Amino acid sequence: MISSQLQGFKAASLYLVRNKRRTLLSLIIVAIAIFALTAAAGFGLFTYQSLERSTANDVGHITLSQPGYFEREEEMPLQNGIAQYQTLNGLLSQTLETKGIQPRIYFSGLISNGRKSSIFVGNGVEPSEFVLREDFIGLQTGSALTESSEDGIMIANELANNLSVRVGDWVTLLATTTDGVLNAMDFQVVGTYSTGVPELDKRQIHVRLSSAQSLLASDKVSAVSIYLDDTKLTDSASMAVTKALNSDPAFSNLQLTPWYERAFFYNKVRGLYNGIFGVLGIVLGLVVFVALFNTMSMTVSERTREIGALSAMGSYPREIIAMFVRESILIGIIGSVAGALFAWFTTLFLQVANIQMPPPPGRSEGYPLELVFSLNVATSAGIAVIIICVFAAFISARKGTKRPITEALAYV
């Protein structure tokens, strides 16, 4: 049985070699379809992975907060903050291995240079966060916050330009404390930076966590972000963190939020791209089917006398149909491999070509164009195209075998 199948594929390959022009055209059609599907999926995977990394780098793989902290506004700063952060940090450090555990304070108020004031959105962070989260901001001038810069402040570049302040200048922050009292503190600018998002660059600042606590007159933190080595570890780490929190009544009521539940932009982009690539796949599938159906119909028409001769010698219609199906399978396999290899070489080329994409909506900085080659995607696309090839060959060949033998032998 196996040897007869091998003989059948050998005969099919000989016919494909005999009709080089038509075979080459069919192979190009299949290869282009596989390349387009694999490359489009590769761009989608690259986008997903980039947004996944940037989101996790921004908010942390796991965020701990009071229940409903991100769903409702606070009436007073740190009203729903987390107390006893140091104890919580020790508990988490003993429970699981992390890349880092970082507290955050989110607050807002007015920033002034003495002559002009503007609204700011502040982040109170530990200096170690700038080492942990590599390149999460694009430093323009000066330096990041350090342990020695107790009264230092980093200002986004658009806000700094608006206030006409530079590194070394002093600014005043005015904010409401947890008791509802206005408080002001002076800070010296140690650096300016860009987030890549114009709206954030007009408002955002960073100060040390202890400075933010002094300004707000509280020892609480808004949230605690847990950083892991890989986003794939999020679910298993979440289970370990939940178990640790339940072991201490003081923290058992904290809400655990994985990064993907705060990745609103990531989820929207993924949904959009999945729809686009789904439509693209359907369109390419129809193009391949129509092109191959036309090619196979021409092939069957040209070989009508051959079909009649095989029928006259006693071949069953299913055997004749199988002959054409084997030819289409070979076209599908060879074309799929060629298209996948072309997509792979394109992926390698883009890694060294450094082609820059324009800034996406809502951002001011572009990004390098890259593709992620997925063997699973290439294999799935290849199987789908082979099925289309078989279907097209079956319909065309079945129509050809229905001719009477005498008519087929006399066909010109």
VEXDREN-2710 file (C-alpha; in Angstrom, 1 decimal):
% VEXDREN-2710
k/r/px/py/pz
1/MET/0.0/0.0/0.0
2/ILE/2.8/2.4/1.0
3/SER/4.9/1.5/-2.0
4/SER/1.9/2.1/-4.4
5/GLN/1.3/5.5/-2.8
6/LEU/5.0/6.4/-3.2
7/GLN/4.8/5.3/-6.9
8/GLY/1.8/7.5/-7.3
9/PHE/3.6/10.6/-5.9
10/LYS/6.6/9.8/-8.0
11/ALA/4.4/9.8/-11.1
12/ALA/2.8/13.0/-10.0
13/SER/6.2/14.7/-9.5
14/LEU/7.2/13.6/-13.0
15/TYR/4.2/15.3/-14.5
16/LEU/4.9/18.5/-12.5
17/VAL/8.4/18.6/-13.9
18/ARG/7.0/18.0/-17.4
19/ASN/4.7/21.1/-17.2
20/LYS/7.2/23.5/-15.7
21/ARG/5.5/26.7/-16.5
22/ARG/2.1/25.8/-15.1
23/THR/3.8/24.1/-12.1
24/LEU/5.9/27.2/-11.4
25/LEU/2.9/29.5/-11.5
26/SER/1.0/27.3/-9.1
27/LEU/4.0/27.1/-6.7
28/ILE/4.3/30.9/-6.8
29/ILE/0.6/31.4/-5.9
30/VAL/0.9/29.0/-2.9
31/ALA/4.3/30.5/-1.8
32/ILE/2.9/34.1/-1.9
33/ALA/-0.1/33.1/0.1
34/ILE/2.0/31.3/2.8
35/PHE/4.4/34.2/2.9
36/ALA/1.6/36.8/3.3
37/LEU/-0.1/34.8/6.0
38/THR/3.1/34.0/7.9
39/ALA/4.5/37.6/7.6
40/ALA/1.2/39.2/8.7
41/ALA/0.9/36.8/11.6
42/GLY/4.6/37.5/12.4
43/PHE/3.9/41.3/12.5
44/GLY/0.9/40.7/14.8
45/LEU/3.0/38.5/17.1
46/PHE/5.7/41.1/17.2
47/THR/3.2/43.7/18.1
48/TYR/1.6/41.5/20.8
49/GLN/4.9/40.7/22.4
50/SER/6.1/44.3/22.3
51/LEU/2.9/45.6/23.9
52/GLU/3.0/42.7/26.4
53/ARG/6.5/43.6/27.5
54/SER/5.9/47.3/27.6
55/THR/2.7/46.9/29.6
56/ALA/4.2/44.5/32.1
57/ASN/7.3/46.9/32.3
58/ASP/5.0/49.8/33.0
59/VAL/2.5/48.5/35.6
60/GLY/4.3/45.4/36.7
61/HIS/3.4/41.7/36.1
62/ILE/1.2/41.7/39.2
63/THR/-0.3/44.7/41.0
64/LEU/-1.5/44.7/44.6
65/SER/-3.9/47.3/45.7
66/GLN/-7.0/47.9/47.9
67/PRO/-10.2/46.4/46.4
68/GLY/-11.6/48.7/43.7
69/TYR/-8.6/51.1/43.7
70/PHE/-8.4/51.3/39.9
71/GLU/-12.2/51.5/39.5
72/ARG/-13.1/54.5/41.6
73/GLU/-11.5/57.9/42.4
74/GLU/-10.1/58.7/45.8
75/GLU/-11.7/61.7/47.6
76/MET/-8.4/62.2/49.4
77/PRO/-4.8/61.2/48.4
78/LEU/-3.9/57.6/49.6
79/GLN/-7.4/57.2/51.1
80/ASN/-7.3/53.6/49.7
81/GLY/-3.6/53.2/50.1
82/ILE/-1.7/50.2/51.5
83/ALA/-0.3/50.5/54.9
84/GLN/2.7/48.6/56.4
85/TYR/4.4/48.3/53.0
86/GLN/7.7/47.1/54.5
87/THR/6.0/44.2/56.2
88/LEU/4.2/43.3/52.9
89/ASN/7.5/43.5/51.0
90/GLY/9.1/41.1/53.5
91/LEU/6.2/38.6/53.2
92/LEU/6.3/38.6/49.4
93/SER/10.1/38.3/49.3
94/GLN/10.0/35.1/51.4
95/THR/7.2/33.6/49.3
96/LEU/8.5/33.8/45.7
97/GLU/11.4/34.7/43.6
98/THR/10.9/38.0/41.8
99/LYS/12.8/40.4/39.6
100/GLY/11.7/43.2/42.0
101/ILE/9.0/44.5/44.2
102/GLN/8.2/48.2/43.8
103/PRO/5.8/50.4/45.7
104/ARG/4.1/53.3/43.9
105/ILE/2.3/56.5/45.0
106/TYR/0.1/58.1/42.4
107/PHE/-0.8/61.8/43.2
108/SER/-1.6/65.1/41.5
109/GLY/-1.4/68.8/42.2
110/LEU/0.2/72.0/41.0
111/ILE/3.8/72.5/40.0
112/SER/5.3/76.0/39.9
113/ASN/8.6/77.7/38.9
114/GLY/7.6/80.8/40.9
115/ARG/6.2/82.6/37.9
116/LYS/4.0/80.0/36.2
117/SER/2.1/77.0/37.4
118/SER/0.7/73.9/35.8
119/ILE/-1.2/70.8/36.7
120/PHE/1.0/67.7/37.2
121/VAL/0.4/63.9/37.5
122/GLY/3.0/62.6/39.9
123/ASN/4.6/59.2/40.6
124/GLY/6.4/58.5/43.8
125/VAL/8.9/55.7/43.2
126/GLU/12.0/54.1/44.7
127/PRO/15.3/55.0/42.8
128/SER/15.8/51.3/42.3
129/GLU/12.9/51.2/39.9
130/PHE/14.9/53.0/37.3
131/VAL/17.4/50.2/37.3
132/LEU/14.7/47.5/37.4
133/ARG/12.7/48.9/34.6
134/GLU/15.3/49.5/31.9
135/ASP/14.5/52.2/29.4
136/PHE/11.0/52.7/30.6
137/ILE/11.6/56.4/30.1
138/GLY/13.7/58.1/27.6
139/LEU/16.1/60.3/29.6
140/GLN/16.7/63.6/27.7
141/THR/18.9/65.6/30.1
142/GLY/20.4/65.1/33.5
143/SER/20.1/61.8/35.4
144/ALA/17.5/59.6/37.0
145/LEU/16.6/59.7/40.7
146/THR/19.2/58.3/43.1
147/GLU/19.4/57.5/46.8
148/SER/21.2/60.8/47.4
149/SER/18.7/63.0/45.6
150/GLU/16.2/63.3/48.5
151/ASP/14.7/66.5/47.1
152/GLY/15.2/65.6/43.4
153/ILE/12.5/65.6/40.8
154/MET/12.3/64.3/37.2
155/ILE/10.0/66.3/34.9
156/ALA/8.7/65.2/31.5
157/ASN/10.2/67.3/28.7
158/GLU/7.0/69.0/27.5
159/LEU/6.1/70.0/31.1
160/ALA/9.7/71.3/31.6
161/ASN/9.5/73.3/28.4
162/ASN/6.2/74.8/29.4
163/LEU/7.6/75.9/32.8
164/SER/10.9/76.9/31.2
165/VAL/12.9/74.9/33.8
166/ARG/16.2/73.0/33.2
167/VAL/18.4/70.6/35.2
168/GLY/19.5/72.4/38.4
169/ASP/16.4/74.7/38.7
170/TRP/14.0/74.6/41.6
171/VAL/10.3/74.0/41.4
172/THR/7.5/73.8/44.0
173/LEU/4.9/71.1/44.2
174/LEU/1.6/71.9/45.8
175/ALA/-0.7/69.0/46.8
176/THR/-3.5/68.1/49.2
177/THR/-2.5/65.8/52.1
178/THR/-4.5/62.9/53.4
179/ASP/-6.1/65.3/55.9
180/GLY/-7.3/67.6/53.2
181/VAL/-4.7/70.3/54.0
182/LEU/-2.6/72.0/51.3
183/ASN/1.1/71.3/51.5
184/ALA/4.0/72.5/49.4
185/MET/7.6/71.3/49.0
186/ASP/10.5/72.5/46.9
187/PHE/12.4/70.1/44.6
188/GLN/15.4/70.5/42.4
189/VAL/15.2/69.2/38.8
190/VAL/17.7/66.4/38.3
191/GLY/16.6/65.2/34.9
192/THR/14.0/65.6/32.1
193/TYR/12.6/62.6/30.1
194/SER/10.2/61.6/27.4
195/THR/7.6/58.8/27.8
196/GLY/6.8/58.7/24.1
197/VAL/3.2/59.7/24.9
198/PRO/2.6/63.5/24.2
199/GLU/-0.2/63.7/26.8
200/LEU/1.9/62.3/29.6
201/ASP/4.9/64.4/28.6
202/LYS/2.8/67.5/29.3
203/ARG/1.9/66.5/32.9
204/GLN/4.1/63.7/34.4
205/ILE/6.8/64.0/37.0
206/HIS/8.7/61.5/39.2
207/VAL/9.9/62.0/42.8
208/ARG/11.2/59.7/45.4
209/LEU/8.7/57.6/47.3
210/SER/9.7/59.1/50.7
211/SER/9.4/62.6/49.2
212/ALA/5.8/61.9/48.0
213/GLN/4.9/60.5/51.4
214/SER/6.2/63.7/53.1
215/LEU/4.3/65.9/50.6
216/LEU/1.1/63.9/51.2
217/ALA/1.7/63.5/55.0
218/SER/1.2/59.7/54.9
219/ASP/3.3/56.5/55.2
220/LYS/1.0/54.6/52.8
221/VAL/1.6/53.6/49.2
222/SER/-1.0/53.5/46.4
223/ALA/-0.1/50.1/45.0
224/VAL/2.7/47.5/45.0
225/SER/4.0/46.2/41.6
226/ILE/5.6/42.8/41.4
227/TYR/8.0/42.2/38.5
228/LEU/8.8/38.8/37.2
229/ASP/11.4/37.4/34.7
230/ASP/8.7/36.5/32.2
231/THR/5.1/37.2/31.6
232/LYS/4.4/33.5/31.2
233/LEU/5.1/33.2/35.0
234/THR/2.2/35.6/35.8
235/ASP/-0.5/33.0/36.6
236/SER/1.7/30.7/38.7
237/ALA/3.1/33.7/40.6
238/SER/-0.4/35.0/41.2
239/MET/-1.3/31.8/42.9
240/ALA/1.7/32.0/45.2
241/VAL/1.0/35.6/46.0
242/THR/-2.6/34.9/46.8
243/LYS/-1.5/32.1/49.2
244/ALA/0.9/34.4/50.9
245/LEU/-1.6/37.2/51.3
246/ASN/-4.2/34.8/52.8
247/SER/-1.7/33.7/55.4
248/ASP/-1.6/37.2/56.9
249/PRO/-4.9/38.8/58.0
250/ALA/-3.5/42.3/57.6
251/PHE/-3.1/41.7/53.8
252/SER/-5.8/39.1/53.0
253/ASN/-8.2/41.7/51.6
254/LEU/-5.7/43.1/49.1
255/GLN/-6.7/42.9/45.4
256/LEU/-4.4/41.1/43.0
257/THR/-4.5/42.4/39.4
258/PRO/-2.4/40.7/36.7
259/TRP/-0.8/42.8/34.0
260/TYR/-3.3/41.7/31.2
261/GLU/-6.3/43.1/33.2
262/ARG/-4.7/46.5/33.1
263/ALA/-3.5/46.3/29.5
264/PHE/-6.5/48.1/27.9
265/PHE/-4.5/49.2/24.8
266/TYR/-3.0/45.7/24.4
267/ASN/-6.4/44.1/24.5
268/LYS/-7.9/46.5/22.0
269/VAL/-5.0/46.2/19.6
270/ARG/-5.1/42.4/19.8
271/GLY/-8.8/42.3/19.1
272/LEU/-8.3/44.6/16.1
273/TYR/-5.4/42.7/14.6
274/ASN/-7.1/39.3/15.1
275/GLY/-10.1/40.6/13.1
276/ILE/-7.8/42.1/10.3
277/PHE/-5.7/38.9/10.0
278/GLY/-8.8/36.7/10.1
279/VAL/-10.2/38.6/7.1
280/LEU/-6.8/38.5/5.4
281/GLY/-6.6/34.8/5.8
282/ILE/-10.1/34.3/4.3
283/VAL/-9.3/36.5/1.3
284/LEU/-6.0/34.8/0.6
285/GLY/-7.7/31.4/0.9
286/LEU/-10.3/32.4/-1.7
287/VAL/-7.5/33.7/-4.0
288/VAL/-5.6/30.5/-3.7
289/PHE/-8.7/28.4/-4.3
290/VAL/-9.8/30.3/-7.4
291/ALA/-6.3/30.4/-8.9
292/LEU/-5.6/26.7/-8.3
293/PHE/-9.1/25.7/-9.4
294/ASN/-8.6/27.6/-12.7
295/THR/-5.1/26.0/-13.1
296/MET/-6.3/22.5/-12.3
297/SER/-9.3/22.9/-14.6
298/MET/-7.0/23.8/-17.5
299/THR/-4.8/20.8/-16.6
300/VAL/-7.7/18.4/-16.6
301/SER/-9.0/19.9/-19.9
302/GLU/-5.6/19.4/-21.6
303/ARG/-5.3/15.9/-20.3
304/THR/-8.8/14.8/-21.3
305/ARG/-7.6/12.2/-23.8
306/GLU/-5.2/10.9/-21.2
307/ILE/-8.1/10.5/-18.8
308/GLY/-10.1/8.7/-21.5
309/ALA/-7.2/6.4/-22.2
310/LEU/-6.8/5.5/-18.5
311/SER/-10.5/4.8/-18.2
312/ALA/-10.4/2.6/-21.4
313/MET/-7.6/0.6/-19.8
314/GLY/-9.8/-0.1/-16.7
315/SER/-8.8/2.7/-14.3
316/TYR/-11.5/3.7/-11.8
317/PRO/-12.6/7.3/-11.6
318/ARG/-11.3/7.5/-8.0
319/GLU/-7.8/6.4/-9.2
320/ILE/-7.7/9.1/-11.8
321/ILE/-9.0/11.7/-9.3
322/ALA/-6.3/10.5/-6.8
323/MET/-3.6/11.2/-9.4
324/PHE/-4.6/14.8/-9.7
325/VAL/-5.0/15.1/-6.0
326/ARG/-1.4/13.9/-5.4
327/GLU/-0.1/16.5/-7.8
328/SER/-2.0/19.2/-5.9
329/ILE/-0.6/17.9/-2.6
330/LEU/3.0/18.2/-4.0
331/ILE/2.3/21.7/-5.2
332/GLY/0.9/22.6/-1.7
333/ILE/3.8/21.1/0.2
334/ILE/6.6/22.6/-2.0
335/GLY/4.9/26.0/-2.2
336/SER/4.2/26.1/1.5
337/VAL/7.9/25.3/2.3
338/ALA/9.1/27.9/-0.1
339/GLY/6.8/30.6/1.3
340/ALA/7.7/29.7/4.9
341/LEU/11.4/29.9/4.1
342/PHE/10.9/33.3/2.4
343/ALA/9.1/34.5/5.5
344/TRP/11.9/33.2/7.7
345/PHE/14.6/35.0/5.7
346/THR/12.6/38.2/5.8
347/THR/12.4/37.9/9.5
348/LEU/16.2/37.6/9.7
349/PHE/16.7/40.5/7.3
350/LEU/14.5/42.9/9.3
351/GLN/16.4/42.1/12.5
352/VAL/19.5/43.7/11.0
353/ALA/18.0/46.2/8.6
354/ASN/16.7/48.5/11.4
355/ILE/13.7/49.8/9.4
356/GLN/11.8/52.3/11.5
357/MET/8.0/52.4/11.6
358/PRO/6.2/55.8/12.1
359/PRO/4.8/56.6/15.6
360/PRO/1.5/54.9/16.3
361/PRO/-1.6/56.9/17.3
362/GLY/-1.1/58.7/20.6
363/ARG/2.7/58.3/20.7
364/SER/5.5/60.6/19.5
365/GLU/8.2/57.9/18.9
366/GLY/8.5/55.3/16.2
367/TYR/9.7/51.7/16.7
368/PRO/11.8/49.2/14.6
369/LEU/9.9/47.0/12.2
370/GLU/10.3/43.3/13.0
371/LEU/8.6/40.0/12.5
372/VAL/8.3/37.0/14.7
373/PHE/8.5/33.8/12.7
374/SER/6.2/31.2/14.1
375/LEU/6.6/27.6/13.0
376/ASN/3.1/26.8/14.3
377/VAL/1.6/29.6/12.2
378/ALA/3.5/28.5/9.1
379/THR/2.5/24.9/9.6
380/SER/-1.1/25.7/10.1
381/ALA/-1.2/28.0/7.1
382/GLY/0.5/25.2/5.0
383/ILE/-2.0/22.6/6.1
384/ALA/-4.9/25.0/5.2
385/VAL/-3.5/25.7/1.8
386/ILE/-2.9/22.0/1.1
387/ILE/-6.5/21.3/2.0
388/ILE/-7.6/24.1/-0.5
389/CYS/-5.3/22.6/-3.2
390/VAL/-6.8/19.1/-2.6
391/PHE/-10.3/20.5/-2.8
392/ALA/-9.7/22.4/-6.0
393/ALA/-8.0/19.4/-7.6
394/PHE/-10.9/17.1/-6.5
395/ILE/-13.6/19.2/-8.0
396/SER/-11.7/19.8/-11.3
397/ALA/-10.7/16.1/-11.7
398/ARG/-14.2/14.8/-10.8
399/LYS/-15.7/16.9/-13.5
400/GLY/-13.2/15.5/-16.0
401/THR/-13.8/11.9/-15.2
402/LYS/-17.6/12.2/-15.9
403/ARG/-17.0/12.5/-19.7
404/PRO/-17.9/9.3/-21.7
405/ILE/-14.8/7.4/-22.7
406/THR/-15.4/7.7/-26.4
407/GLU/-15.9/11.5/-26.1
408/ALA/-12.8/11.8/-24.0
409/LEU/-10.6/9.8/-26.5
410/ALA/-11.9/12.0/-29.4
411/TYR/-11.4/15.3/-27.4
412/VAL/-9.1/17.8/-29.1
END
